[in-house]
Amino acid sequence: MDGARAQVEMALDRSLADNAHDWNSVKTRVREALSSYIYRKTKRSPMILPILMEV
């Protein structure tokens, strides 16, 4: 879980650095980063459903 959390944090940091404020692009980046990380670890294609909440 720590590795997955780090991947999500890096994807969010890249989105902030690129000024991507569109929720769909942020969710896509998180999904792609986490999906590739989990595939590298398990050799299976996961179903990633990111849910972002604005607070």
C-alpha positions as a Markdown table, in Angstrom:
| # | Residue | x | y | z |
|---|---|---|---|---|
| 1 | Met | 0.0 | 0.0 | 0.0 |
| 2 | Asp | 2.9 | 2.4 | 0.7 |
| 3 | Gly | 4.1 | 2.0 | -2.9 |
| 4 | Ala | 0.7 | 2.6 | -4.3 |
| 5 | Arg | 0.2 | 5.7 | -2.1 |
| 6 | Ala | 3.5 | 7.1 | -3.3 |
| 7 | Gln | 2.5 | 6.5 | -7.0 |
| 8 | Val | -0.8 | 8.4 | -6.4 |
| 9 | Glu | 1.0 | 11.3 | -4.6 |
| 10 | Met | 3.5 | 11.6 | -7.5 |
| 11 | Ala | 0.7 | 11.6 | -10.0 |
| 12 | Leu | -1.1 | 14.4 | -8.1 |
| 13 | Asp | 2.1 | 16.3 | -7.8 |
| 14 | Arg | 2.7 | 16.1 | -11.6 |
| 15 | Ser | -0.9 | 17.3 | -12.1 |
| 16 | Leu | -0.3 | 20.3 | -9.9 |
| 17 | Ala | 3.0 | 21.1 | -11.6 |
| 18 | Asp | 1.3 | 20.9 | -15.0 |
| 19 | Asn | -1.6 | 23.1 | -13.8 |
| 20 | Ala | -4.1 | 20.4 | -14.6 |
| 21 | His | -7.1 | 21.5 | -12.7 |
| 22 | Asp | -9.6 | 19.5 | -14.7 |
| 23 | Trp | -10.9 | 16.7 | -12.6 |
| 24 | Asn | -11.0 | 14.2 | -15.5 |
| 25 | Ser | -7.4 | 14.7 | -16.4 |
| 26 | Val | -6.3 | 14.4 | -12.7 |
| 27 | Lys | -8.4 | 11.2 | -12.4 |
| 28 | Thr | -6.9 | 9.8 | -15.6 |
| 29 | Arg | -3.3 | 10.5 | -14.4 |
| 30 | Val | -4.0 | 8.8 | -11.1 |
| 31 | Arg | -5.6 | 5.8 | -12.8 |
| 32 | Glu | -2.8 | 5.3 | -15.3 |
| 33 | Ala | 0.0 | 5.7 | -12.6 |
| 34 | Leu | -1.7 | 3.3 | -10.2 |
| 35 | Ser | -2.7 | 0.8 | -12.9 |
| 36 | Ser | 0.9 | 0.5 | -14.2 |
| 37 | Tyr | 2.3 | 0.2 | -10.7 |
| 38 | Ile | -0.1 | -2.6 | -9.8 |
| 39 | Tyr | 0.5 | -4.3 | -13.1 |
| 40 | Arg | 4.3 | -4.3 | -12.6 |
| 41 | Lys | 3.8 | -5.8 | -9.1 |
| 42 | Thr | 1.2 | -8.5 | -9.8 |
| 43 | Lys | 1.3 | -9.0 | -13.6 |
| 44 | Arg | -2.5 | -8.5 | -13.7 |
| 45 | Ser | -4.6 | -5.6 | -15.1 |
| 46 | Pro | -6.5 | -4.0 | -12.2 |
| 47 | Met | -9.7 | -2.0 | -12.4 |
| 48 | Ile | -9.0 | 1.4 | -10.9 |
| 49 | Leu | -11.9 | 3.6 | -10.0 |
| 50 | Pro | -10.5 | 6.9 | -8.6 |
| 51 | Ile | -12.9 | 9.0 | -6.6 |
| 52 | Leu | -11.8 | 12.6 | -5.9 |
| 53 | Met | -13.6 | 14.8 | -3.4 |
| 54 | Glu | -13.4 | 18.5 | -3.3 |
| 55 | Val | -13.2 | 19.9 | 0.3 |
